[in-house]
Amino acid sequence: MILEHFMEAIIPYVIHILEAMGIFVIVFTAIKAFAQYALRTFNFTDDTIKIELAKALALGLEFKLAGEILKTVTIRTLSEVYILAAVVALRVILTFVIHWEIVSDTKHCNEFLELKKMATNENSVDFKKKHTAS
């Protein structure tokens, strides 16, 4: 009985802390990504910033999801269960979509970097051929 009262008193604070951590991760990384784009004069060809932001969004959602899972301890009515289930389902779907986007963008970025590397190697070979022939 004492443990139950202790849990009811502490869990709301833990939930708020977890949600605040998720919000902090998302806001901090969003500001950082915007600053990086601004420093690059809004050149949107670099996907690494987008990948970092997507990873932070996924991490922030994981913190928020942890808070939702802890809310299951304090549920009293069936309507609260339905609402919590809907919120958790939406956050899980968002997390999967973000992870899919991370994988897709990472693959695209790696292909771009390989092509760029090959082009750089070809240009250096052409440069060497031109200067050794003269």
N, C-alpha and C positions, 0 to 999 in steps of 0.2 A: 504494500500500500504506500509506503514512504517512497519507494523507488518510482512508482507510478506518478506521484505528485512531483517528484524531482524531474522526471522526464517531461511532464507536461509544462513545467516551468522553464526548463532549459532548451527544449527542442525549438520553440519559436525563435529564440536568439540564434541558435546554430543555423536555422534555415535562412534567417536574414543575413547572417555572415556569409554563407555560401552564395546566396544570390548577389550580394554586394561584390564578392570576389569575381563572379562571372561578369557582372556589369563593368567592373574595373578592367578586367582583361580585354573586353570588347572595346571599351572607350579608349583605353590607352593605345591599343594597337591600331584603332581607326585613326586616331590623331597622328600616330607615328607613320602610318601608310600615307595619309594625306600630306604630311610634311615631306616624305620622300618623293611623292609625285610633284609637289611644288618645287622642290630643289631640282628636279629633272625637267622643269618647265612643262609639266603635264604631258610628258612623253609616255603614252600608254602601251608602248611596244614591249616593255619589260614586264613579264608575267610573274617575276619572283615576288614583287610587292603584293600582287593579288593572291598568290599562294600563301604568303605569310598571313595576310588578313583572313583568308578563309580558314587557316589552321587556328587562328585566335578565336574566330567566331565559333568553331567547333569546340574548342576548349571552354569558352565562356558558356556555351550551351550545356556542356557536361557539368559545370558547376551548378547551373540553374536546375538541371535535371536531378542532381544530387539533392538539392533542396526540396524538389517535388517528391522525391522518394521518401525523404524524411517526413513529409507532410502526411504520409499514409499512417503514421503512428498516432496522429492527432485527429483522424477522421471520426466523426460521430454519426453521420447519417448517410443513407444510400445516395442521396443527391450529391453530396460532397465527393463520393467515390466516382460518380459519373463525370463530374467536372474535372477531378484530378486525372482520371483516365484519359479524358480528351486532351488535357494540357500535356500530359506525358507523351501521348501518341503524336501530337503535333511537334513536340520538341525532338522526339526520336526521328520522325520523318525529316525534319530540318537537318538534323545531324547527318543522316544518311545522304541527303542531297548535297550537303557541303562536302562530305568526304568524297563523294563521286566527283564533284567539281575539282577538288584538290588533286585527285588521281588523274583526271583528264587534263587539267592545266599543267601538272608536273610532266606528264608525257609530252604534251605539246611543247613545253619549255625545253625539255631535254632534246627533242628533235630539232628545235630551232638552234640550240647551242651546238649540236653536232654539225648541222649545215653551216653554221657560221665558222666553226673550227675548220671544216673542210675547205671553205672558201678562203680562209686566211692562209691555210697551207698551200693552196693552189696559187694564190697571189705571191707568196714568198718564193715558190718554185719558179714562177714566171719571172719574178724580179731577178733571181739568181741567174737564170738562163740568159736574160737580156744583158746583165753586167759581165758575165763570163764570156759571152760571145764577142763583146767589143774589144 
